[in-house]
């Protein structure tokens, strides 16, 4: 905007008497200076307000609604197990009873509460079938969370991940102990829920849709399972919800420091069976070639998990009366790949079960 020089003399037109309704502007030199002062002041205020707004925009924190909701990003302490309820070591406890609906609109689901709610649904079904409740397992939850995050991010449902690893290998990678079986589920929501009560209803629907599948329901009700970890992840950009249940059979406590072979290629395994009604039968060594990465198009085609590991050695084993055992195995690590050490046992009713499938020895070529 250009302003005229205030020192320039402006000709004063002949004075006329205006109508009574007209506004009279008197063109004196002092009044023009006051008018310019007002204009400059107004412009200055506008500029200051604009600068202040920009500062507030860049300085104040804003919610990132485009990020995928993940566990492990909250300030809560590590998850522990007390009376089959997932809780933290902080003073606040998490109840299995869904909380009342919050009045504020949620930007993302409370994943922690949703985990607790799904755990309660699982144990409710097990109780109805006269099966012992499952305890929470941190390693299983960690494996489930990682897989659920990947499924939610890329919008697929599969037991395999992009690196080509199945549930047993993924469980071993997070230092899990026990035999693991997995249920996976995914759905694209029509709308993003705006309250926690709506999210609880989504999880309720997802769980009941998941157990419609007979294989999933058998996994949940299997009496040999002792622990569970649940991963839940939601992508607000695509509205894709992914759920991963890691069901664990943990009946062996290992006393060995490592499953790595010694200088002679031998592995000495010692441990103890947890339950009296379990009788060890064999230790089986399985071999699996190194996994290859999978494409998204491959993962978009759902397939049931079938371990590609092949049996290469079967070693008879027995335990003492107190449940302790010791085994010296020499699997012959002559090929790069994954060597699975699996314990096969029978329970008192005569059913043969696999009680430890997580001990995997990675051998890579140089």
C-alpha positions as CSV (number, residue, x, y, z in Angstrom):
1,X,0.0,0.0,0.0
2,X,1.3,3.5,-0.9
3,X,0.8,6.5,1.4
4,X,0.9,10.0,0.2
5,X,3.6,12.4,1.5
6,X,2.0,14.2,4.5
7,X,4.0,17.4,3.8
8,X,2.3,17.9,0.4
9,X,-0.3,20.6,0.5
10,X,-3.8,19.4,-0.5
11,X,-6.0,22.1,-2.1
12,X,-9.1,22.7,0.0
13,X,-12.2,22.8,-2.1
14,X,-14.8,25.4,-1.6
15,X,-16.8,24.8,1.5
16,X,-20.3,23.6,1.0
17,X,-23.0,22.9,3.6
18,X,-23.7,19.2,3.4
19,X,-27.1,17.6,4.1
20,X,-27.8,16.9,7.7
21,X,-27.3,13.2,7.2
22,X,-23.8,13.5,5.6
23,X,-20.6,13.0,7.5
24,X,-18.2,16.0,7.4
25,X,-14.4,15.4,7.0
26,X,-12.3,18.5,7.6
27,X,-9.1,18.4,5.7
28,X,-6.7,20.0,8.2
29,X,-3.0,19.0,8.2
30,X,-3.2,17.6,11.8
31,X,-6.2,15.4,11.1
32,X,-4.3,13.8,8.1
33,X,-1.4,13.0,10.3
34,X,-3.8,11.3,12.9
35,X,-5.4,9.3,10.1
36,X,-2.0,8.0,8.9
37,X,-1.1,7.1,12.5
38,X,-4.3,5.1,12.9
39,X,-3.7,3.2,9.6
40,X,-0.1,2.4,10.5
41,X,-1.2,1.2,14.0
42,X,-3.9,-1.1,12.5
43,X,-1.4,-2.6,10.0
44,X,1.1,-3.2,12.9
45,X,-1.5,-5.0,15.0
46,X,-2.4,-7.3,12.0
47,X,1.2,-8.1,11.4
48,X,1.9,-8.9,15.1
49,X,-1.2,-11.2,15.3
50,X,-0.1,-13.0,12.2
51,X,3.4,-13.6,13.5
52,X,2.0,-14.8,16.8
53,X,-0.3,-17.2,15.1
54,X,2.6,-18.7,13.1
55,X,4.7,-19.1,16.2
56,X,1.8,-20.9,18.1
57,X,1.3,-23.2,15.1
58,X,4.8,-24.5,14.9
59,X,5.6,-24.5,18.7
60,X,2.5,-26.1,20.2
61,X,2.3,-30.0,20.0
62,X,-0.3,-31.5,17.8
63,X,-1.8,-35.0,17.7
64,X,-0.4,-37.2,14.9
65,X,-3.5,-39.0,13.8
66,X,-1.7,-40.6,10.8
67,X,0.6,-42.8,12.9
68,X,-0.2,-46.5,13.4
69,X,-1.3,-47.2,17.0
70,X,1.4,-49.4,18.6
71,X,2.2,-50.9,22.0
72,X,5.4,-50.2,23.7
73,X,5.1,-46.4,23.1
74,X,3.2,-45.7,26.4
75,X,5.0,-44.7,29.5
76,X,3.6,-47.6,31.5
77,X,5.9,-50.2,33.1
78,X,6.5,-53.7,31.8
79,X,3.4,-56.0,31.8
80,X,3.2,-58.6,34.5
81,X,0.8,-61.3,35.4
82,X,-1.3,-61.2,38.6
83,X,-4.4,-63.4,38.8
84,X,-4.6,-63.8,35.1
85,X,-5.0,-60.0,34.7
86,X,-2.6,-58.0,32.6
87,X,-1.4,-55.1,34.8
88,X,1.6,-52.8,35.1
89,X,3.9,-52.2,38.0
90,X,2.5,-48.7,38.3
91,X,-0.1,-47.8,41.0
92,X,-3.0,-47.8,38.6
93,X,-4.5,-51.2,37.8
94,X,-6.3,-52.3,34.7
95,X,-9.6,-54.1,35.2
96,X,-11.0,-56.8,33.0
97,X,-14.3,-54.9,33.1
98,X,-14.5,-52.4,30.2
99,X,-14.4,-48.8,31.4
100,X,-17.3,-46.5,31.0
101,X,-17.4,-44.5,27.8
102,X,-15.2,-41.3,27.9
103,X,-16.9,-38.0,27.1
104,X,-14.0,-36.8,24.9
105,X,-13.6,-38.1,21.3
106,X,-10.6,-40.4,21.2
107,X,-8.0,-39.9,18.5
108,X,-6.8,-43.5,18.8
109,X,-7.9,-46.7,20.7
110,X,-6.6,-47.6,24.1
111,X,-4.8,-50.7,22.9
112,X,-3.8,-51.7,26.4
113,X,-7.4,-52.0,27.6
114,X,-8.4,-53.8,24.4
115,X,-5.7,-56.4,25.1
116,X,-7.2,-57.0,28.5
117,X,-10.7,-57.2,27.1
118,X,-9.7,-59.8,24.5
119,X,-7.9,-61.8,27.2
120,X,-11.1,-61.9,29.3
121,X,-13.0,-63.1,26.3
122,X,-10.5,-65.9,25.7
123,X,-10.6,-67.0,29.4
124,X,-14.3,-66.8,29.5
125,X,-14.6,-69.3,26.7
126,X,-12.0,-71.6,28.3
127,X,-13.9,-71.4,31.6
128,X,-17.1,-72.4,29.8
129,X,-15.2,-75.4,28.4
130,X,-13.7,-76.4,31.8
131,X,-10.2,-75.5,30.6
132,X,-7.7,-73.6,32.8
133,X,-7.3,-69.9,32.2
134,X,-4.3,-68.6,30.2
135,X,-1.7,-66.4,31.8
136,X,-0.2,-63.4,30.0
137,X,3.2,-63.9,28.3
138,X,5.3,-60.8,27.5
139,X,7.4,-62.4,24.8
140,X,4.3,-63.8,23.0
141,X,2.7,-60.3,23.2
142,X,5.9,-58.7,21.8
143,X,5.8,-61.1,18.9
144,X,2.1,-60.6,18.3
145,X,2.4,-56.8,18.5
146,X,5.2,-56.7,15.9
147,X,3.2,-58.9,13.5
148,X,-0.1,-57.0,14.0
149,X,1.7,-53.7,13.3
150,X,3.1,-55.1,10.0
151,X,-0.3,-56.5,9.0
152,X,-2.1,-53.2,9.9
153,X,0.5,-51.1,8.1
154,X,0.4,-53.1,4.8
155,X,-3.2,-54.4,5.0
156,X,-2.8,-58.2,4.9
157,X,-3.6,-61.2,7.1
158,X,-1.1,-64.0,7.1
159,X,1.0,-66.2,9.4
160,X,4.1,-65.2,7.5
161,X,5.8,-61.8,7.6
162,X,7.7,-59.8,5.0
163,X,11.0,-61.4,6.0
164,X,9.6,-64.8,5.4
165,X,9.4,-65.9,9.1
166,X,6.5,-67.9,10.5
167,X,5.1,-67.7,14.1
168,X,7.6,-70.2,15.6
169,X,10.7,-68.3,14.3
170,X,9.2,-64.9,15.2
171,X,8.5,-66.1,18.8
172,X,12.1,-67.4,19.1
173,X,13.4,-64.0,17.8
174,X,11.9,-62.3,20.9
175,X,13.4,-64.9,23.2
176,X,10.1,-66.7,23.8
177,X,10.1,-70.1,25.5
178,X,7.5,-72.8,24.7
179,X,5.6,-74.1,21.7
180,X,3.5,-71.4,20.0
181,X,0.4,-71.5,17.9
182,X,-1.1,-68.4,16.3
183,X,-4.5,-67.0,15.4
184,X,-4.5,-64.0,13.0
185,X,-7.4,-61.7,12.0
186,X,-7.8,-58.5,10.0
187,X,-10.7,-56.3,9.0
188,X,-11.2,-52.9,7.4
189,X,-13.6,-50.9,9.5
190,X,-16.3,-48.8,7.8
191,X,-15.7,-45.9,10.2
192,X,-13.1,-45.2,12.9
193,X,-14.7,-45.6,16.4
194,X,-14.7,-42.3,18.4
195,X,-15.1,-43.7,21.9
196,X,-13.4,-46.5,23.9
197,X,-16.8,-48.2,24.3
198,X,-17.1,-48.4,20.5
199,X,-13.6,-49.9,20.3
200,X,-14.6,-52.5,22.9
201,X,-17.5,-53.4,20.7
202,X,-15.2,-53.7,17.7
203,X,-13.0,-56.1,19.6
204,X,-16.0,-58.1,20.7
205,X,-17.2,-58.5,17.1
206,X,-13.6,-59.3,15.9
207,X,-13.2,-62.0,18.5
208,X,-16.5,-63.7,17.7
209,X,-15.7,-63.6,14.0
210,X,-12.3,-65.1,14.7
211,X,-13.6,-68.0,16.7
212,X,-16.2,-68.9,14.0
213,X,-13.2,-70.6,12.3
214,X,-12.9,-74.0,13.9
215,X,-9.1,-74.1,13.8
216,X,-8.9,-70.8,15.7
217,X,-11.4,-71.9,18.3
218,X,-9.5,-75.2,18.8
219,X,-6.3,-73.2,19.4
220,X,-8.0,-71.0,22.0
221,X,-9.5,-74.0,23.9
222,X,-6.5,-76.4,23.6
223,X,-5.9,-77.7,27.2
224,X,-2.1,-77.9,26.7
225,X,-1.8,-74.1,26.3
226,X,-0.7,-72.2,29.4
227,X,0.0,-68.7,28.2
228,X,-1.1,-66.1,25.7
229,X,0.1,-62.8,24.2
230,X,-2.1,-60.6,22.0
231,X,-1.1,-58.0,19.5
232,X,-3.6,-55.4,18.3
233,X,-2.8,-52.6,15.8
234,X,-4.9,-50.1,13.9
235,X,-4.0,-48.0,10.9
236,X,-6.3,-44.9,10.9
237,X,-5.2,-44.0,7.3
238,X,-6.7,-47.2,5.9
239,X,-9.0,-48.1,8.9
240,X,-7.3,-51.6,8.9
241,X,-7.5,-53.4,12.2
242,X,-5.1,-56.4,12.7
243,X,-5.1,-58.9,15.6
244,X,-2.5,-61.6,16.4
245,X,-3.1,-64.1,19.2
246,X,0.1,-66.1,20.2
247,X,-1.0,-69.2,22.2
248,X,1.9,-70.8,24.1
249,X,2.4,-74.2,25.7
250,X,5.1,-73.7,28.3
251,X,5.6,-77.0,30.2
252,X,9.5,-77.1,30.2
253,X,11.9,-75.1,32.3
254,X,15.4,-75.2,30.7
255,X,18.5,-75.1,32.9
256,X,20.9,-74.9,30.0
257,X,22.6,-71.6,29.5
258,X,22.5,-71.9,25.7
259,X,21.5,-74.1,22.9
260,X,24.7,-73.2,20.9
261,X,26.8,-76.2,20.0
262,X,30.2,-76.6,21.7
263,X,33.5,-77.1,20.0
264,X,32.7,-80.7,19.2
265,X,29.2,-79.8,17.8
266,X,27.4,-81.2,20.7
267,X,24.4,-79.6,22.6
268,X,23.7,-80.5,26.2
269,X,20.2,-79.7,27.2
270,X,19.0,-80.0,30.8
271,X,15.7,-79.0,32.3
272,X,12.5,-80.0,34.2
273,X,9.0,-80.8,33.2
274,X,6.4,-78.6,34.9
275,X,3.5,-81.0,35.1
276,X,3.3,-84.5,36.6
277,X,1.0,-85.8,33.9
278,X,3.5,-85.2,31.1
279,X,6.0,-87.8,30.0
280,X,8.8,-87.0,27.6
281,X,9.1,-89.2,24.5
282,X,11.7,-87.8,22.1
283,X,13.7,-84.8,21.2
284,X,13.3,-84.1,17.5
285,X,15.7,-82.0,15.4
286,X,14.1,-80.3,12.3
287,X,15.9,-78.5,9.6
288,X,14.6,-75.5,7.6
289,X,16.5,-73.6,4.9
290,X,17.0,-69.8,5.5
291,X,13.8,-68.0,4.8
292,X,13.4,-65.7,1.8
293,X,11.5,-62.4,1.8
294,X,7.9,-62.4,0.6
295,X,6.2,-59.8,-1.5
296,X,3.0,-58.0,-0.5
297,X,1.2,-59.8,-3.3
298,X,2.2,-63.1,-1.8
299,X,1.1,-62.1,1.7
300,X,-2.3,-60.9,0.4
301,X,-3.1,-64.5,-0.3
302,X,-3.9,-66.1,3.1
303,X,-2.6,-69.5,3.8
304,X,-2.6,-71.7,6.9
305,X,0.8,-72.1,8.5
306,X,2.7,-75.3,7.8
307,X,6.2,-75.3,9.1
308,X,8.7,-76.0,6.2
309,X,11.1,-77.6,8.7
310,X,11.9,-81.3,8.0
311,X,12.7,-83.9,10.6
312,X,16.4,-84.9,10.4
313,X,17.0,-86.6,13.8
314,X,14.9,-88.3,16.5
315,X,16.5,-88.9,19.9
316,X,14.7,-90.9,22.6
317,X,14.6,-89.2,26.0
318,X,13.2,-89.8,29.5
319,X,12.9,-87.9,32.7
320,X,13.6,-88.7,36.4
321,X,10.8,-89.1,38.9
322,X,11.1,-85.4,39.8
323,X,10.7,-84.4,36.1
324,X,14.3,-83.5,35.4
325,X,16.0,-84.6,32.2
326,X,19.3,-84.3,30.4
327,X,20.0,-84.8,26.7
328,X,23.2,-84.7,24.7
329,X,22.5,-84.2,21.0
330,X,24.8,-83.7,18.0
331,X,22.5,-82.5,15.2
332,X,25.3,-82.2,12.6
333,X,25.1,-78.5,11.6
334,X,26.5,-78.9,8.1
335,X,24.0,-76.7,6.2
336,X,23.2,-73.1,6.7
337,X,19.6,-72.7,7.9
338,X,17.3,-73.0,11.0
339,X,17.6,-76.0,13.3
340,X,14.5,-76.5,15.4
341,X,14.8,-78.4,18.7
342,X,11.4,-79.8,19.5
343,X,10.3,-81.8,22.5
344,X,7.6,-84.4,21.9
345,X,5.7,-85.7,24.9
346,X,2.5,-87.5,25.9
347,X,0.0,-86.4,28.6
348,X,-1.9,-88.7,30.9
349,X,-4.9,-89.0,28.6
350,X,-2.7,-90.4,25.9
351,X,-2.6,-87.4,23.6
352,X,0.8,-86.7,22.0
353,X,1.7,-83.0,22.2
354,X,4.6,-80.8,21.1
355,X,5.7,-79.0,24.3
356,X,8.7,-77.0,23.1
357,X,9.2,-75.8,19.5
358,X,10.8,-72.4,20.1
359,X,14.4,-73.4,20.5
360,X,15.8,-72.6,17.1
361,X,19.5,-72.5,16.2
362,X,20.3,-70.1,13.4
363,X,23.3,-71.1,11.2
364,X,24.1,-68.7,8.4
365,X,26.8,-69.0,5.8
366,X,29.6,-66.5,5.8
